[in-house]
Amino acid sequence: MSECCGGGADGRAWRDLAILFADQGKAAVAAVTSEMMSADLAAQEAGGARLEALQDLLKPVMTGINLTGSKTWKDDAVRLADVISARPDATIGGFQAHFAAKMAAKPARKSRAAAKPVDEAVVRDYADRLRQALRDAEAFPILFKRLQDDKGLSVTARKEIARDFTGGQGKSGKDALNRIWMKHQAIIAQTARERASAGRTAA
């Protein structure tokens, strides 16, 4: 920047202007220059170079952009030239203070609502009933369906029920339900094997 814009006062003014735009992050040049055009700087401390200090180098900068720049660059350069022409007495420091004050005045983003607390009594009740019905091939599926369709249960609650009932919490609500169902299936399969083995022994 110092090579293309010089090392004098006008060069420093261009560097300060570049910093001003960089501080606005991803904001488009059109948005920044529009704000500069309408900004009320009366309440801001006047500091830094005036925009008029940019005028001497404006013409060669515009010429270079017109020769090598894209249409977007050319449009942005025209917008900046309009600001410099319209507000030559405004200071870059005043604009910096204006943008800083505007940023500070923005309302803070709302934090995510706190997760709904888990009703431990409901978790224990479901886990106890699941244990009682664990070996019942008819009662367990009915209770499981009720658990699956219970809209009042959060994902966290389902995971806590799975942790209480199976010892494993599950990575998601779906995984938690799968763990619960698979434990029942494993017990039913084990019972069937035991009965089959007992039948063969008796025979």
N, C-alpha and C positions, 0 to 999 in steps of 0.2 A: 504493500500500500504506500509506503514512504517513497518508493521509487516512482510510482505513477502519479502520486499526488504531491510530491515535494516535501521538503523538510521544514518549510516555514510555517507561518500562522495558518495559511490556507490549507497546507498539508495536514496540520494538526486538527483543523476543523473537519476535514474529510474523515480522518480517523475517528474523531469523536462521533461523527454522524454514523459511521459504520458500526461502532459500538452500540449506539442508540438502537439501530435496527436489529442487531444481533440479540440485544436484551429482550426483544419482543418475541423471541422464540420462533414458532412456526407461523406467526401472523403474516399474512400476505402484505407485500409492499403497498398494495392498493389500500388496504385497511389502515396501515400505519400512516400513510401520507394523508388519507382522509381525516384521520384523527388529528394530525398535525395542523391541517388546514383550519379546523374548527376549534381546536383546543383553546381554552381560556387560561392564559398564562399570568393573569393579573395577580393571582394568589401565590404564584411560584417565585422562588428566588431566581433572579436573573444571574446565570453563571455560564461560563464558557464562551466560545466564539459565537458571534451572530451569524445567521444564515447568509448574510451579505458577503461574508468571508469566503463562501463557496463559489461565488459568482465568477471569479477570475478563471477557475479551473473547470467550470461547468461546461463551457463550449467545447474544449478538447475532449472532455469525458463523453459528451453527447456525440461528438464526431466519431470517436472510437467505437461506441456502442452501435451507432448507425451502420458502421462499416462491417463489424464482425458479430454483433449481438443478435439474439433471437428476437422475435416479435414481442415476447413477454418482457425481455430486457429493455427494449425500446419503449414500450408502454410505461414501464416502471420509471424509466429515466425521465419521461415527459411529466409524469405525476410529481416526481421529486422537483423538477425544474419549476413546475407551477407553484409548489409550496415555497421554494426559495424566492421566486418572483413576487408572490403575494405577501410574504411575511419576512422581509429582509432584516427587520430589527429584532425578530424573535431569536432567543439564544438556544443553543443546543442543550445547555444545562437546564433551561426552563422546561424544555420538552421532556428531558429525562426525569425531572421532578414530577411533571404532569403524569407521565406513564406510571411512575412508581406509586403515586398517590391513587391512581385509578386501580392499580393492581391490589393495593392494600384495602381498598374499599369494597372489593369483590367479596360477596358472602362466602364463607367457608363451605366446602362441600359437606353435605349431610353424611354423617357416618352411617354405615349399615346398621339397621336395627339389630339390637341384641337378640341372640337366639332365644327362642321361647324356652323357659326352663322345663326340664323333664319332670313329670309327675312320678316320683319314685314309687308311690303306692300303686299306680296303674302298671308300672313296669313289673313290680313284684307280683301283682295279681295275675297278670298274663303269664309270667314265668311259672308261677305255682300251678295254674290251671293246665299249662302245657305239660308239666311234669306228671300231673295226675292222669292226663289222657295219653301219655306217651305210647303206651302199649295197646291202646284201643284203636283198632283199624277203622272204626266207624266214627267215634267221637272226635278223634284228633283232626281229621280233615275238616270237620265242621268248625272247630275252634280255630284252626289255621286260616280258614276262609274269612272268619270274622276278624281276625287279626290283620289279614291282608287288606280287607276292605275298610278298616277303621280309619276314616278321614281325620279323626282327631289326633292321630299319632304322628309325630314328626319323624323324620329320618333318624334323628338322634335317639328318639325313644325306641324305635324298632331295633336299632343297633344295641341299645342297652338291654332290651328283652333278650336278644340273641346272646349277648354276653352272659347274662344271668342263667339262661337255659342251656347253652352249649359250651360256654367257656371261651367262645370266640366272638368278637364283636361284629365282624364283617366290615368291608370297606365302603359299603353303601347300603341303602335301605333294601335294595333288591338282594344283595349278597347276604344281608342279615336274615331275610326271610328264607333264602335258599339254605342257609346253615340250619335253621330251625327244621325245615321240612326234611332235609337229608338225615338229620339225627333220628327223626321218627322213622324214616324209611329203613335206616340201618338197624334199628331195634326190631322192626317188623320182620325184616329179613333174617335177623339172628334168631328170633322166636320161631320162625318157620323152620329153620335149619335144626334147631333143638328138638322140635316136635318130630321132624322127620327122622332124626337120629334115634330119638326115644322109640319111635314106632318100629324101626328096624331092629333095635335091641330086644324089644318085647316079642317080636316075631321070631 
